[in-house]
Amino acid sequence: MARRRGSKTKPISHVVREGGAGIGYYSLLRGRQRPSWQDLRPLILEGSTPVPEAGCWLWLGAVDRHGYGTRRLGPRGQAKNWFAHRLSYLAFVGDLLPFLEIMHTCDTPSCVNPAHLRQVSHAANMNDMAAKGRHWSRRLG
């Protein structure tokens, strides 16, 4: 395995890459100890496509069974799955409080446009879902 020149750290093969995007976790470090969340902006912009009619930025990468975009970040053995809309909020808006959720105001799960994302409590998120008729119990009856 190839190693970085003059480095006795992990081999280059430990870089985590998005399929075709070419942005890896270690390339985000750029010599720093930890990446800034703002370094994720190119990943979000390259991994999404704008929809002018709705204003959404639709995630083009992997999605979970509910339609939310996902992205794996971190060095091998320590990588973590992230929701793309949470990464977008971190990159463009700021920190997440651990007890709050990110709500899509556009009701599009794969949207990563930070203008469509708000940090709210779980109760507020569920009330919004029920008010818009998206709760599973409303679909049964």
Salt bridges, closest charged atoms under 4 A:
GLU18 OE1 - ARG71 NE 2.77
ASP39 OD1 - ARG30 NH1 3.50
ASP39 OD2 - ARG32 NH2 2.20
GLU101 OE2 - HIS122 ND1 2.55
ASP107 OD2 - LYS132 NZ 3.34
ASP107 OD1 - ARG134 NH2 3.12
ASP128 OD1 - LYS132 NZ 3.20
ASP128 OD2 - ARG134 NH2 3.04
